[in-house]
Amino acid sequence: MKIRLPDGKELELPAGATARDVAEKISRSLAKEAVGAVVNGEVYDLFKPLPEGAEVRILTRKDPEYQLLFRHTLAHVMAQAVK
């Protein structure tokens, strides 16, 4: 499947590829820093399969969307703790 990066570059990946796979294909250092992705304008975790033809931007702790991802993850952790 093909995905598109913000700079317009396209990557060919196997079906079921994740944002983690995209980060690894771009660079090993990006894969280490990656915390999530913006996929077609929606925040994804690193392990959710990407849709065919998606536009993908990898997130690191430096990105403003990191706070959204962190809060979402924390909400899940808190919900499990309450159970």
C-alpha positions as CSV (number, residue, x, y, z in Angstrom):
1,M,0.0,0.0,0.0
2,K,1.1,3.6,-0.5
3,I,1.1,6.4,2.1
4,R,2.0,10.0,1.6
5,L,4.2,12.1,3.8
6,P,3.7,15.9,4.4
7,D,6.5,16.7,2.0
8,G,4.6,14.9,-0.8
9,K,6.9,11.9,-0.9
10,E,5.1,8.5,-1.2
11,L,6.2,5.3,0.6
12,E,5.3,1.8,-0.4
13,L,4.5,-0.4,2.6
14,P,2.9,-3.8,3.1
15,A,-0.9,-3.9,3.9
16,G,-1.5,-3.5,7.6
17,A,1.5,-1.2,8.1
18,T,1.5,1.1,11.1
19,A,2.9,4.5,11.8
20,R,5.8,2.8,13.6
21,D,6.6,1.1,10.2
22,V,6.5,4.5,8.5
23,A,8.9,6.0,11.1
24,E,11.3,3.1,10.8
25,K,11.3,3.4,7.0
26,I,12.1,7.1,7.2
27,S,14.9,6.7,9.8
28,R,16.0,4.7,12.8
29,S,16.3,7.8,15.0
30,L,12.8,9.0,14.1
31,A,11.5,5.6,15.0
32,K,13.1,5.9,18.4
33,E,11.6,9.4,19.0
34,A,8.2,8.6,17.6
35,V,5.2,8.7,20.0
36,G,2.3,8.7,17.5
37,A,1.2,10.0,14.2
38,V,-1.3,12.3,12.5
39,V,-3.1,10.2,9.9
40,N,-5.4,12.1,7.6
41,G,-5.8,14.8,10.3
42,E,-6.5,12.3,13.1
43,V,-4.1,11.4,15.9
44,Y,-3.1,7.7,15.8
45,D,-1.0,5.6,18.1
46,L,2.1,3.9,16.6
47,F,0.5,0.5,16.2
48,K,-2.9,1.2,14.6
49,P,-3.0,-0.1,11.0
50,L,-3.0,2.7,8.5
51,P,-5.6,3.1,5.7
52,E,-4.5,2.8,2.1
53,G,-3.4,6.2,0.6
54,A,-3.2,7.9,4.0
55,E,-1.3,11.1,4.6
56,V,1.0,10.4,7.6
57,R,3.0,12.8,9.8
58,I,5.0,11.2,12.6
59,L,4.8,12.8,16.0
60,T,7.5,13.2,18.6
61,R,7.4,14.8,22.0
62,K,8.3,18.1,20.4
63,D,5.0,18.3,18.5
64,P,1.9,20.1,20.0
65,E,-0.3,17.0,19.2
66,Y,1.9,15.0,21.7
67,Q,-0.1,16.5,24.5
68,L,-3.4,15.2,23.0
69,L,-1.9,11.7,22.6
70,F,-0.5,11.8,26.1
71,R,-3.8,12.8,27.6
72,H,-5.7,10.2,25.7
73,T,-3.4,7.5,26.8
74,L,-3.5,8.7,30.4
75,A,-7.3,8.6,30.3
76,H,-7.2,4.9,29.4
77,V,-4.7,4.2,32.1
78,M,-6.9,6.0,34.7
79,A,-10.0,4.2,33.5
80,Q,-8.3,0.8,34.0
81,A,-7.1,1.8,37.5
82,V,-10.6,2.7,38.6
83,K,-11.9,-0.7,37.6
